[in-house]
Structure formats: structure tokens, C-alpha cells
Amino acid sequence: MLHYTELPAEVLNLLRRGVVIPAMPLALDNKRQFLPINQRALVRYYLDAGARGIAVGVHSTQFEIRNP
């Protein structure tokens, strides 16, 4: 695991200034199939809104995608 002191100075300075790095939800249809066009649109939306990065592969429990 990377320690914060190992980050490049430019990245560390951005983080210290308080940049936004949203978590990336997965774009799925009602049958839980991946929607690549919608996923690209979501990335463009975040970047156009000023996000300085996107956290991909973040576990999210806000949406139920399966039966426990």
C-alpha cells in the first residue's frame, strides 16, 4: 500500500488543496448488464464538472444489485 509521503509532490499538493475525487458507480441496466456508453458519459460528466480524478473500484452499498 502506498504511503502518502510516496505520492508525487504535484498530487500531494492537489490533495492538500482539497480536490474532488468522486467514486465511480457502475452503469448497469435493469438486467444488471454493463452500459459502456453510459459509463463513458458518467466519466465525462465528472471531468467536465471539475473532478481531478475518479476513484474506480470503490465498494458502494448505496445501490442494491443482488439479493443477499
mmCIF file of the N, C-alpha and C atoms, coordinates in Angstrom:
data_MODEL
# 
_entry.id   MODEL 
# 
loop_
_atom_site.group_PDB 
_atom_site.id 
_atom_site.type_symbol 
_atom_site.label_atom_id 
_atom_site.label_alt_id 
_atom_site.label_comp_id 
_atom_site.label_asym_id 
_atom_site.label_entity_id 
_atom_site.label_seq_id 
_atom_site.pdbx_PDB_ins_code 
_atom_site.Cartn_x 
_atom_site.Cartn_y 
_atom_site.Cartn_z 
_atom_site.occupancy 
_atom_site.B_iso_or_equiv 
_atom_site.pdbx_formal_charge 
_atom_site.auth_seq_id 
_atom_site.auth_comp_id 
_atom_site.auth_asym_id 
_atom_site.auth_atom_id 
_atom_site.pdbx_PDB_model_num 
ATOM 1   N N  . MET A 1 1  ? 0.845   -1.180  0.000   1.00 0.00 ? 1  MET A N  1 
ATOM 2   C CA . MET A 1 1  ? 0.000   0.000   0.000   1.00 0.00 ? 1  MET A CA 1 
ATOM 3   C C  . MET A 1 1  ? 0.894   1.248   0.000   1.00 0.00 ? 1  MET A C  1 
ATOM 4   N N  . LEU A 1 2  ? 0.499   2.217   -0.784  1.00 0.00 ? 2  LEU A N  1 
ATOM 5   C CA . LEU A 1 2  ? 1.275   3.447   -0.928  1.00 0.00 ? 2  LEU A CA 1 
ATOM 6   C C  . LEU A 1 2  ? 1.052   4.369   0.267   1.00 0.00 ? 2  LEU A C  1 
ATOM 7   N N  . HIS A 1 3  ? 2.144   4.850   0.847   1.00 0.00 ? 3  HIS A N  1 
ATOM 8   C CA . HIS A 1 3  ? 2.076   5.825   1.936   1.00 0.00 ? 3  HIS A CA 1 
ATOM 9   C C  . HIS A 1 3  ? 2.002   7.216   1.320   1.00 0.00 ? 3  HIS A C  1 
ATOM 10  N N  . TYR A 1 4  ? 1.302   8.141   1.978   1.00 0.00 ? 4  TYR A N  1 
ATOM 11  C CA . TYR A 1 4  ? 1.117   9.465   1.387   1.00 0.00 ? 4  TYR A CA 1 
ATOM 12  C C  . TYR A 1 4  ? 2.441   10.173  1.096   1.00 0.00 ? 4  TYR A C  1 
ATOM 13  N N  . THR A 1 5  ? 3.479   9.861   1.830   1.00 0.00 ? 5  THR A N  1 
ATOM 14  C CA . THR A 1 5  ? 4.774   10.507  1.588   1.00 0.00 ? 5  THR A CA 1 
ATOM 15  C C  . THR A 1 5  ? 5.416   10.036  0.288   1.00 0.00 ? 5  THR A C  1 
ATOM 16  N N  . GLU A 1 6  ? 4.895   8.953   -0.290  1.00 0.00 ? 6  GLU A N  1 
ATOM 17  C CA . GLU A 1 6  ? 5.413   8.435   -1.558  1.00 0.00 ? 6  GLU A CA 1 
ATOM 18  C C  . GLU A 1 6  ? 4.707   9.040   -2.770  1.00 0.00 ? 6  GLU A C  1 
ATOM 19  N N  . LEU A 1 7  ? 3.668   9.844   -2.533  1.00 0.00 ? 7  LEU A N  1 
ATOM 20  C CA . LEU A 1 7  ? 2.956   10.479  -3.640  1.00 0.00 ? 7  LEU A CA 1 
ATOM 21  C C  . LEU A 1 7  ? 3.827   11.553  -4.280  1.00 0.00 ? 7  LEU A C  1 
ATOM 22  N N  . PRO A 1 8  ? 3.709   11.730  -5.587  1.00 0.00 ? 8  PRO A N  1 
ATOM 23  C CA . PRO A 1 8  ? 4.427   12.838  -6.232  1.00 0.00 ? 8  PRO A CA 1 
ATOM 24  C C  . PRO A 1 8  ? 3.982   14.168  -5.615  1.00 0.00 ? 8  PRO A C  1 
ATOM 25  N N  . ALA A 1 9  ? 4.881   15.127  -5.529  1.00 0.00 ? 9  ALA A N  1 
ATOM 26  C CA . ALA A 1 9  ? 4.593   16.413  -4.895  1.00 0.00 ? 9  ALA A CA 1 
ATOM 27  C C  . ALA A 1 9  ? 3.384   17.096  -5.513  1.00 0.00 ? 9  ALA A C  1 
ATOM 28  N N  . GLU A 1 10 ? 3.228   17.006  -6.837  1.00 0.00 ? 10 GLU A N  1 
ATOM 29  C CA . GLU A 1 10 ? 2.096   17.644  -7.509  1.00 0.00 ? 10 GLU A CA 1 
ATOM 30  C C  . GLU A 1 10 ? 0.767   17.053  -7.033  1.00 0.00 ? 10 GLU A C  1 
ATOM 31  N N  . VAL A 1 11 ? 0.718   15.736  -6.896  1.00 0.00 ? 11 VAL A N  1 
ATOM 32  C CA . VAL A 1 11 ? -0.502  15.057  -6.444  1.00 0.00 ? 11 VAL A CA 1 
ATOM 33  C C  . VAL A 1 11 ? -0.791  15.423  -4.990  1.00 0.00 ? 11 VAL A C  1 
ATOM 34  N N  . LEU A 1 12 ? 0.222   15.388  -4.168  1.00 0.00 ? 12 LEU A N  1 
ATOM 35  C CA . LEU A 1 12 ? 0.047   15.711  -2.754  1.00 0.00 ? 12 LEU A CA 1 
ATOM 36  C C  . LEU A 1 12 ? -0.441  17.152  -2.580  1.00 0.00 ? 12 LEU A C  1 
ATOM 37  N N  . ASN A 1 13 ? 0.095   18.077  -3.361  1.00 0.00 ? 13 ASN A N  1 
ATOM 38  C CA . ASN A 1 13 ? -0.351  19.471  -3.285  1.00 0.00 ? 13 ASN A CA 1 
ATOM 39  C C  . ASN A 1 13 ? -1.809  19.618  -3.693  1.00 0.00 ? 13 ASN A C  1 
ATOM 40  N N  . LEU A 1 14 ? -2.242  18.889  -4.747  1.00 0.00 ? 14 LEU A N  1 
ATOM 41  C CA . LEU A 1 14 ? -3.647  18.928  -5.154  1.00 0.00 ? 14 LEU A CA 1 
ATOM 42  C C  . LEU A 1 14 ? -4.550  18.419  -4.033  1.00 0.00 ? 14 LEU A C  1 
ATOM 43  N N  . LEU A 1 15 ? -4.165  17.312  -3.422  1.00 0.00 ? 15 LEU A N  1 
ATOM 44  C CA . LEU A 1 15 ? -4.968  16.745  -2.347  1.00 0.00 ? 15 LEU A CA 1 
ATOM 45  C C  . LEU A 1 15 ? -5.048  17.691  -1.154  1.00 0.00 ? 15 LEU A C  1 
ATOM 46  N N  . ARG A 1 16 ? -3.954  18.322  -0.842  1.00 0.00 ? 16 ARG A N  1 
ATOM 47  C CA . ARG A 1 16 ? -3.944  19.269  0.285   1.00 0.00 ? 16 ARG A CA 1 
ATOM 48  C C  . ARG A 1 16 ? -4.806  20.492  0.016   1.00 0.00 ? 16 ARG A C  1 
ATOM 49  N N  . ARG A 1 17 ? -4.971  20.855  -1.247  1.00 0.00 ? 17 ARG A N  1 
ATOM 50  C CA . ARG A 1 17 ? -5.829  21.999  -1.595  1.00 0.00 ? 17 ARG A CA 1 
ATOM 51  C C  . ARG A 1 17 ? -7.305  21.600  -1.575  1.00 0.00 ? 17 ARG A C  1 
ATOM 52  N N  . GLY A 1 18 ? -7.600  20.316  -1.537  1.00 0.00 ? 18 GLY A N  1 
ATOM 53  C CA . GLY A 1 18 ? -8.983  19.861  -1.411  1.00 0.00 ? 18 GLY A CA 1 
ATOM 54  C C  . GLY A 1 18 ? -9.678  19.579  -2.722  1.00 0.00 ? 18 GLY A C  1 
ATOM 55  N N  . VAL A 1 19 ? -9.059  18.829  -3.588  1.00 0.00 ? 19 VAL A N  1 
ATOM 56  C CA . VAL A 1 19 ? -9.691  18.476  -4.860  1.00 0.00 ? 19 VAL A CA 1 
ATOM 57  C C  . VAL A 1 19 ? -10.811 17.456  -4.644  1.00 0.00 ? 19 VAL A C  1 
ATOM 58  N N  . VAL A 1 20 ? -11.685 17.349  -5.619  1.00 0.00 ? 20 VAL A N  1 
ATOM 59  C CA . VAL A 1 20 ? -12.780 16.385  -5.575  1.00 0.00 ? 20 VAL A CA 1 
ATOM 60  C C  . VAL A 1 20 ? -12.394 15.161  -6.394  1.00 0.00 ? 20 VAL A C  1 
ATOM 61  N N  . ILE A 1 21 ? -12.500 13.989  -5.772  1.00 0.00 ? 21 ILE A N  1 
ATOM 62  C CA . ILE A 1 21 ? -12.247 12.721  -6.451  1.00 0.00 ? 21 ILE A CA 1 
ATOM 63  C C  . ILE A 1 21 ? -13.440 11.815  -6.134  1.00 0.00 ? 21 ILE A C  1 
ATOM 64  N N  . PRO A 1 22 ? -14.498 11.873  -6.962  1.00 0.00 ? 22 PRO A N  1 
ATOM 65  C CA . PRO A 1 22 ? -15.702 11.078  -6.670  1.00 0.00 ? 22 PRO A CA 1 
ATOM 66  C C  . PRO A 1 22 ? -15.495 9.590   -6.929  1.00 0.00 ? 22 PRO A C  1 
ATOM 67  N N  . ALA A 1 23 ? -16.274 8.784   -6.242  1.00 0.00 ? 23 ALA A N  1 
ATOM 68  C CA . ALA A 1 23 ? -16.293 7.347   -6.504  1.00 0.00 ? 23 ALA A CA 1 
ATOM 69  C C  . ALA A 1 23 ? -17.126 7.086   -7.750  1.00 0.00 ? 23 ALA A C  1 
ATOM 70  N N  . MET A 1 24 ? -16.713 6.118   -8.547  1.00 0.00 ? 24 MET A N  1 
ATOM 71  C CA . MET A 1 24 ? -17.366 5.811   -9.814  1.00 0.00 ? 24 MET A CA 1 
ATOM 72  C C  . MET A 1 24 ? -18.411 4.719   -9.636  1.00 0.00 ? 24 MET A C  1 
ATOM 73  N N  . PRO A 1 25 ? -19.714 5.057   -9.714  1.00 0.00 ? 25 PRO A N  1 
ATOM 74  C CA . PRO A 1 25 ? -20.708 3.989   -9.717  1.00 0.00 ? 25 PRO A CA 1 
ATOM 75  C C  . PRO A 1 25 ? -20.673 3.247   -11.053 1.00 0.00 ? 25 PRO A C  1 
ATOM 76  N N  . LEU A 1 26 ? -21.084 2.020   -11.048 1.00 0.00 ? 26 LEU A N  1 
ATOM 77  C CA . LEU A 1 26 ? -21.094 1.207   -12.254 1.00 0.00 ? 26 LEU A CA 1 
ATOM 78  C C  . LEU A 1 26 ? -22.409 1.408   -12.992 1.00 0.00 ? 26 LEU A C  1 
ATOM 79  N N  . ALA A 1 27 ? -22.349 1.722   -14.276 1.00 0.00 ? 27 ALA A N  1 
ATOM 80  C CA . ALA A 1 27 ? -23.546 1.946   -15.092 1.00 0.00 ? 27 ALA A CA 1 
ATOM 81  C C  . ALA A 1 27 ? -24.114 0.601   -15.544 1.00 0.00 ? 27 ALA A C  1 
ATOM 82  N N  . LEU A 1 28 ? -25.270 0.259   -14.986 1.00 0.00 ? 28 LEU A N  1 
ATOM 83  C CA . LEU A 1 28 ? -25.937 -1.008  -15.307 1.00 0.00 ? 28 LEU A CA 1 
ATOM 84  C C  . LEU A 1 28 ? -27.371 -0.738  -15.747 1.00 0.00 ? 28 LEU A C  1 
ATOM 85  N N  . ASP A 1 29 ? -27.898 -1.625  -16.590 1.00 0.00 ? 29 ASP A N  1 
ATOM 86  C CA . ASP A 1 29 ? -29.308 -1.516  -16.964 1.00 0.00 ? 29 ASP A CA 1 
ATOM 87  C C  . ASP A 1 29 ? -30.152 -2.281  -15.942 1.00 0.00 ? 29 ASP A C  1 
ATOM 88  N N  . ASN A 1 30 ? -31.448 -2.350  -16.189 1.00 0.00 ? 30 ASN A N  1 
ATOM 89  C CA . ASN A 1 30 ? -32.321 -3.020  -15.223 1.00 0.00 ? 30 ASN A CA 1 
ATOM 90  C C  . ASN A 1 30 ? -32.108 -4.531  -15.149 1.00 0.00 ? 30 ASN A C  1 
ATOM 91  N N  . LYS A 1 31 ? -31.338 -5.091  -16.092 1.00 0.00 ? 31 LYS A N  1 
ATOM 92  C CA . LYS A 1 31 ? -30.975 -6.513  -16.046 1.00 0.00 ? 31 LYS A CA 1 
ATOM 93  C C  . LYS A 1 31 ? -29.558 -6.703  -15.517 1.00 0.00 ? 31 LYS A C  1 
ATOM 94  N N  . ARG A 1 32 ? -28.991 -5.612  -14.982 1.00 0.00 ? 32 ARG A N  1 
ATOM 95  C CA . ARG A 1 32 ? -27.641 -5.607  -14.391 1.00 0.00 ? 32 ARG A CA 1 
ATOM 96  C C  . ARG A 1 32 ? -26.537 -5.851  -15.418 1.00 0.00 ? 32 ARG A C  1 
ATOM 97  N N  . GLN A 1 33 ? -26.797 -5.457  -16.652 1.00 0.00 ? 33 GLN A N  1 
ATOM 98  C CA . GLN A 1 33 ? -25.796 -5.565  -17.712 1.00 0.00 ? 33 GLN A CA 1 
ATOM 99  C C  . GLN A 1 33 ? -25.053 -4.233  -17.816 1.00 0.00 ? 33 GLN A C  1 
ATOM 100 N N  . PHE A 1 34 ? -23.759 -4.313  -18.040 1.00 0.00 ? 34 PHE A N  1 
ATOM 101 C CA . PHE A 1 34 ? -22.908 -3.124  -18.123 1.00 0.00 ? 34 PHE A CA 1 
ATOM 102 C C  . PHE A 1 34 ? -23.278 -2.268  -19.337 1.00 0.00 ? 34 PHE A C  1 
ATOM 103 N N  . LEU A 1 35 ? -23.317 -0.950  -19.142 1.00 0.00 ? 35 LEU A N  1 
ATOM 104 C CA . LEU A 1 35 ? -23.646 0.004   -20.204 1.00 0.00 ? 35 LEU A CA 1 
ATOM 105 C C  . LEU A 1 35 ? -22.436 0.899   -20.479 1.00 0.00 ? 35 LEU A C  1 
ATOM 106 N N  . PRO A 1 36 ? -21.558 0.500   -21.422 1.00 0.00 ? 36 PRO A N  1 
ATOM 107 C CA . PRO A 1 36 ? -20.323 1.262   -21.646 1.00 0.00 ? 36 PRO A CA 1 
ATOM 108 C C  . PRO A 1 36 ? -20.559 2.706   -22.089 1.00 0.00 ? 36 PRO A C  1 
ATOM 109 N N  . ILE A 1 37 ? -21.574 2.969   -22.888 1.00 0.00 ? 37 ILE A N  1 
ATOM 110 C CA . ILE A 1 37 ? -21.833 4.341   -23.332 1.00 0.00 ? 37 ILE A CA 1 
ATOM 111 C C  . ILE A 1 37 ? -22.218 5.207   -22.129 1.00 0.00 ? 37 ILE A C  1 
ATOM 112 N N  . ASN A 1 38 ? -23.059 4.677   -21.260 1.00 0.00 ? 38 ASN A N  1 
ATOM 113 C CA . ASN A 1 38 ? -23.456 5.410   -20.062 1.00 0.00 ? 38 ASN A CA 1 
ATOM 114 C C  . ASN A 1 38 ? -22.272 5.612   -19.116 1.00 0.00 ? 38 ASN A C  1 
ATOM 115 N N  . GLN A 1 39 ? -21.386 4.617   -19.054 1.00 0.00 ? 39 GLN A N  1 
ATOM 116 C CA . GLN A 1 39 ? -20.207 4.731   -18.189 1.00 0.00 ? 39 GLN A CA 1 
ATOM 117 C C  . GLN A 1 39 ? -19.301 5.847   -18.687 1.00 0.00 ? 39 GLN A C  1 
ATOM 118 N N  . ARG A 1 40 ? -19.090 5.912   -20.006 1.00 0.00 ? 40 ARG A N  1 
ATOM 119 C CA . ARG A 1 40 ? -18.273 6.991   -20.571 1.00 0.00 ? 40 ARG A CA 1 
ATOM 120 C C  . ARG A 1 40 ? -18.911 8.354   -20.321 1.00 0.00 ? 40 ARG A C  1 
ATOM 121 N N  . ALA A 1 41 ? -20.227 8.424   -20.439 1.00 0.00 ? 41 ALA A N  1 
ATOM 122 C CA . ALA A 1 41 ? -20.931 9.685   -20.186 1.00 0.00 ? 41 ALA A CA 1 
ATOM 123 C C  . ALA A 1 41 ? -20.745 10.126  -18.733 1.00 0.00 ? 41 ALA A C  1 
ATOM 124 N N  . LEU A 1 42 ? -20.766 9.179   -17.812 1.00 0.00 ? 42 LEU A N  1 
ATOM 125 C CA . LEU A 1 42 ? -20.569 9.494   -16.405 1.00 0.00 ? 42 LEU A CA 1 
ATOM 126 C C  . LEU A 1 42 ? -19.159 10.036  -16.159 1.00 0.00 ? 42 LEU A C  1 
ATOM 127 N N  . VAL A 1 43 ? -18.167 9.417   -16.776 1.00 0.00 ? 43 VAL A N  1 
ATOM 128 C CA . VAL A 1 43 ? -16.786 9.899   -16.644 1.00 0.00 ? 43 VAL A CA 1 
ATOM 129 C C  . VAL A 1 43 ? -16.677 11.322  -17.196 1.00 0.00 ? 43 VAL A C  1 
ATOM 130 N N  . ARG A 1 44 ? -17.241 11.547  -18.373 1.00 0.00 ? 44 ARG A N  1 
ATOM 131 C CA . ARG A 1 44 ? -17.199 12.902  -18.971 1.00 0.00 ? 44 ARG A CA 1 
ATOM 132 C C  . ARG A 1 44 ? -17.882 13.917  -18.059 1.00 0.00 ? 44 ARG A C  1 
ATOM 133 N N  . TYR A 1 45 ? -19.009 13.532  -17.468 1.00 0.00 ? 45 TYR A N  1 
ATOM 134 C CA . TYR A 1 45 ? -19.724 14.427  -16.561 1.00 0.00 ? 45 TYR A CA 1 
ATOM 135 C C  . TYR A 1 45 ? -18.834 14.828  -15.383 1.00 0.00 ? 45 TYR A C  1 
ATOM 136 N N  . TYR A 1 46 ? -18.223 13.840  -14.739 1.00 0.00 ? 46 TYR A N  1 
ATOM 137 C CA . TYR A 1 46 ? -17.349 14.134  -13.595 1.00 0.00 ? 46 TYR A CA 1 
ATOM 138 C C  . TYR A 1 46 ? -16.191 15.041  -13.999 1.00 0.00 ? 46 TYR A C  1 
ATOM 139 N N  . LEU A 1 47 ? -15.536 14.735  -15.102 1.00 0.00 ? 47 LEU A N  1 
ATOM 140 C CA . LEU A 1 47 ? -14.394 15.540  -15.529 1.00 0.00 ? 47 LEU A CA 1 
ATOM 141 C C  . LEU A 1 47 ? -14.817 16.946  -15.938 1.00 0.00 ? 47 LEU A C  1 
ATOM 142 N N  . ASP A 1 48 ? -15.933 17.069  -16.647 1.00 0.00 ? 48 ASP A N  1 
ATOM 143 C CA . ASP A 1 48 ? -16.438 18.388  -17.033 1.00 0.00 ? 48 ASP A CA 1 
ATOM 144 C C  . ASP A 1 48 ? -16.853 19.215  -15.818 1.00 0.00 ? 48 ASP A C  1 
ATOM 145 N N  . ALA A 1 49 ? -17.285 18.540  -14.761 1.00 0.00 ? 49 ALA A N  1 
ATOM 146 C CA . ALA A 1 49 ? -17.697 19.234  -13.545 1.00 0.00 ? 49 ALA A CA 1 
ATOM 147 C C  . ALA A 1 49 ? -16.503 19.666  -12.693 1.00 0.00 ? 49 ALA A C  1 
ATOM 148 N N  . GLY A 1 50 ? -15.294 19.269  -13.094 1.00 0.00 ? 50 GLY A N  1 
ATOM 149 C CA . GLY A 1 50 ? -14.101 19.729  -12.389 1.00 0.00 ? 50 GLY A CA 1 
ATOM 150 C C  . GLY A 1 50 ? -13.426 18.721  -11.489 1.00 0.00 ? 50 GLY A C  1 
ATOM 151 N N  . ALA A 1 51 ? -13.888 17.473  -11.503 1.00 0.00 ? 51 ALA A N  1 
ATOM 152 C CA . ALA A 1 51 ? -13.212 16.454  -10.697 1.00 0.00 ? 51 ALA A CA 1 
ATOM 153 C C  . ALA A 1 51 ? -11.776 16.308  -11.180 1.00 0.00 ? 51 ALA A C  1 
ATOM 154 N N  . ARG A 1 52 ? -10.854 16.128  -10.245 1.00 0.00 ? 52 ARG A N  1 
ATOM 155 C CA . ARG A 1 52 ? -9.443  15.990  -10.589 1.00 0.00 ? 52 ARG A CA 1 
ATOM 156 C C  . ARG A 1 52 ? -9.003  14.536  -10.654 1.00 0.00 ? 52 ARG A C  1 
ATOM 157 N N  . GLY A 1 53 ? -9.940  13.628  -10.503 1.00 0.00 ? 53 GLY A N  1 
ATOM 158 C CA . GLY A 1 53 ? -9.674  12.196  -10.577 1.00 0.00 ? 53 GLY A CA 1 
ATOM 159 C C  . GLY A 1 53 ? -10.966 11.457  -10.322 1.00 0.00 ? 53 GLY A C  1 
ATOM 160 N N  . ILE A 1 54 ? -10.930 10.147  -10.500 1.00 0.00 ? 54 ILE A N  1 
ATOM 161 C CA . ILE A 1 54 ? -12.104 9.318   -10.257 1.00 0.00 ? 54 ILE A CA 1 
ATOM 162 C C  . ILE A 1 54 ? -11.639 8.055   -9.536  1.00 0.00 ? 54 ILE A C  1 
ATOM 163 N N  . ALA A 1 55 ? -12.299 7.736   -8.437  1.00 0.00 ? 55 ALA A N  1 
ATOM 164 C CA . ALA A 1 55 ? -11.971 6.540   -7.675  1.00 0.00 ? 55 ALA A CA 1 
ATOM 165 C C  . ALA A 1 55 ? -12.744 5.368   -8.265  1.00 0.00 ? 55 ALA A C  1 
ATOM 166 N N  . VAL A 1 56 ? -12.053 4.476   -8.949  1.00 0.00 ? 56 VAL A N  1 
ATOM 167 C CA . VAL A 1 56 ? -12.679 3.337   -9.614  1.00 0.00 ? 56 VAL A CA 1 
ATOM 168 C C  . VAL A 1 56 ? -12.505 2.101   -8.740  1.00 0.00 ? 56 VAL A C  1 
ATOM 169 N N  . GLY A 1 57 ? -13.540 1.271   -8.704  1.00 0.00 ? 57 GLY A N  1 
ATOM 170 C CA . GLY A 1 57 ? -13.463 0.032   -7.931  1.00 0.00 ? 57 GLY A CA 1 
ATOM 171 C C  . GLY A 1 57 ? -13.739 0.234   -6.459  1.00 0.00 ? 57 GLY A C  1 
ATOM 172 N N  . VAL A 1 58 ? -14.409 1.324   -6.114  1.00 0.00 ? 58 VAL A N  1 
ATOM 173 C CA . VAL A 1 58 ? -14.750 1.597   -4.724  1.00 0.00 ? 58 VAL A CA 1 
ATOM 174 C C  . VAL A 1 58 ? -16.033 0.848   -4.388  1.00 0.00 ? 58 VAL A C  1 
ATOM 175 N N  . HIS A 1 59 ? -16.019 0.126   -3.289  1.00 0.00 ? 59 HIS A N  1 
ATOM 176 C CA . HIS A 1 59 ? -17.210 -0.626  -2.873  1.00 0.00 ? 59 HIS A CA 1 
ATOM 177 C C  . HIS A 1 59 ? -18.302 0.348   -2.454  1.00 0.00 ? 59 HIS A C  1 
ATOM 178 N N  . SER A 1 60 ? -19.480 0.160   -2.978  1.00 0.00 ? 60 SER A N  1 
ATOM 179 C CA . SER A 1 60 ? -20.600 1.025   -2.630  1.00 0.00 ? 60 SER A CA 1 
ATOM 180 C C  . SER A 1 60 ? -21.790 0.178   -2.229  1.00 0.00 ? 60 SER A C  1 
ATOM 181 N N  . THR A 1 61 ? -22.431 0.550   -1.142  1.00 0.00 ? 61 THR A N  1 
ATOM 182 C CA . THR A 1 61 ? -23.613 -0.181  -0.700  1.00 0.00 ? 61 THR A CA 1 
ATOM 183 C C  . THR A 1 61 ? -24.873 0.657   -0.849  1.00 0.00 ? 61 THR A C  1 
ATOM 184 N N  . GLN A 1 62 ? -24.783 1.769   -1.583  1.00 0.00 ? 62 GLN A N  1 
ATOM 185 C CA . GLN A 1 62 ? -25.964 2.606   -1.713  1.00 0.00 ? 62 GLN A CA 1 
ATOM 186 C C  . GLN A 1 62 ? -26.982 2.047   -2.704  1.00 0.00 ? 62 GLN A C  1 
ATOM 187 N N  . PHE A 1 63 ? -26.561 1.113   -3.567  1.00 0.00 ? 63 PHE A N  1 
ATOM 188 C CA . PHE A 1 63 ? -27.475 0.520   -4.526  1.00 0.00 ? 63 PHE A CA 1 
ATOM 189 C C  . PHE A 1 63 ? -27.499 -0.983  -4.333  1.00 0.00 ? 63 PHE A C  1 
ATOM 190 N N  . GLU A 1 64 ? -28.683 -1.541  -4.279  1.00 0.00 ? 64 GLU A N  1 
ATOM 191 C CA . GLU A 1 64 ? -28.800 -2.985  -4.153  1.00 0.00 ? 64 GLU A CA 1 
ATOM 192 C C  . GLU A 1 64 ? -28.713 -3.587  -5.543  1.00 0.00 ? 64 GLU A C  1 
ATOM 193 N N  . ILE A 1 65 ? -27.682 -4.408  -5.781  1.00 0.00 ? 65 ILE A N  1 
ATOM 194 C CA . ILE A 1 65 ? -27.515 -5.021  -7.102  1.00 0.00 ? 65 ILE A CA 1 
ATOM 195 C C  . ILE A 1 65 ? -27.684 -6.538  -7.065  1.00 0.00 ? 65 ILE A C  1 
ATOM 196 N N  . ARG A 1 66 ? -27.883 -7.078  -5.865  1.00 0.00 ? 66 ARG A N  1 
ATOM 197 C CA . ARG A 1 66 ? -28.075 -8.524  -5.764  1.00 0.00 ? 66 ARG A CA 1 
ATOM 198 C C  . ARG A 1 66 ? -28.868 -8.810  -4.505  1.00 0.00 ? 66 ARG A C  1 
ATOM 199 N N  . ASN A 1 67 ? -29.407 -10.008 -4.411  1.00 0.00 ? 67 ASN A N  1 
ATOM 200 C CA . ASN A 1 67 ? -30.090 -10.438 -3.203  1.00 0.00 ? 67 ASN A CA 1 
ATOM 201 C C  . ASN A 1 67 ? -29.054 -11.000 -2.236  1.00 0.00 ? 67 ASN A C  1 
ATOM 202 N N  . PRO A 1 68 ? -29.050 -10.553 -0.988  1.00 0.00 ? 68 PRO A N  1 
ATOM 203 C CA . PRO A 1 68 ? -28.060 -11.090 -0.022  1.00 0.00 ? 68 PRO A CA 1 
ATOM 204 C C  . PRO A 1 68 ? -28.275 -12.574 0.232   1.00 0.00 ? 68 PRO A C  1 
# 
